[in-house]
């Protein structure tokens, strides 16, 4: 079997999660890593599990010269710089066969345009990574409900949520580096999968046209004095001066360009989820049928009483972002597969080996950034954004949310 020699740019939390997913993928190997801080640790992990040579390279150019394809898993604020270095490596002779860029494509539309431009200059297959579209339950419900869709008509409402207790790294909490708060971090997941699940059978992934966006954001937990102090001590961040939202909810309305029918997708995301750990929840309804997905309904549950709790040194062995090490716990024995990372790598490996783009292009990632920016604008202005208005579209091209600029305190704390 031909295997794609993949190089990771970025070896932190996402890199390790992707490497874990690779244990169940036959057509991709981890051939190289560029990550000045986390590279050696990720390399050792990969080699122990036989995932590939996982050579740590000193520069992006050297990585690009020694792998078939590269995956941009780096921090959000370095996306454009990294893409420029990849383009320079290809210009210098690197023979890449594919480029992956993980969500979000960029922090705002100006940066997203540059990422798309640089990606297209390479003249190679590309893949925008949005793992939830690859989740097996999403694929299964589409297949199971296909007869109902054909008979009764397409789905008309989806509701999607991803929630946990907060990120691992300091930069994720910093709106100026990450691009915002939970809406930028996880809202893109829920927006993308909600749009996808609404799409009529057999139509292109961007067939439904977004026509309006409404949104609210809030700082409900991490703006409280005791939790601001936690962020100060843990990450040296001052959430009184430069906060990001820890909760968001909103609605996107789509129009079928052939029939004119409207459908809606709700997104809800938080960094203040006080249950077992990370929860991905989705449901959808059509005329006479429905589906529901809840990642906390696990095939395995365990119980750890107070007396035995000290034996569980790491709660996250059970579930990502776990908030407890005792009581009744949901356990996923293959968490990377549950969230779609395994199929995401496999499907993209297949596509690149055939010389084709992945399921989603960089242009699709651009559209997700646009919807995220429209959501921030709706929350900031307190209005529903009309995406059919040319003036709104023009405004979005240069819009940077106040929260992303580090100026969200008045909005999030309700100060006049």
Buried (B, 14 or more C-beta within 10 A) or exposed (E): EEBBBBBBBBBBBBBBBBBBBBBBBEBBBBBBBBBEEBBBBBBEBBBEBEBBBBBBBEEBBBBBBBBBBBBBBBBBBBBBEBBBBBBBBBEEEBEBBBBBBBBBBBBBBBBBBBBBEBBBEBEBBBBBBBBBBBBBBBEEBBEEBEEBBEEEBBBBBBBBBBBBBBBEEBBBBBBBBBBBBBBBBBBBBBBBBBBBBBBBEEEEBBBBEBBBBBBBBBBBBBBEEEBBEBBEEEBEBEBEEBBBBBBBBBBBBBBBEEEEBEBBBBBBBBBBBEEBBBBBBBBBBBEEBEBEBBBBEBEEEEEBEEEEEEEBEEBBEBBBBBBBBBEEBBBBEBBBBBBBBBBBBBBBBBBBBEEEBBBBBBBBBBBBBBBBBBBBBBBBEEEBBBBEEEEBBEBBEEBBBBBBEBBBBEBBEEEE
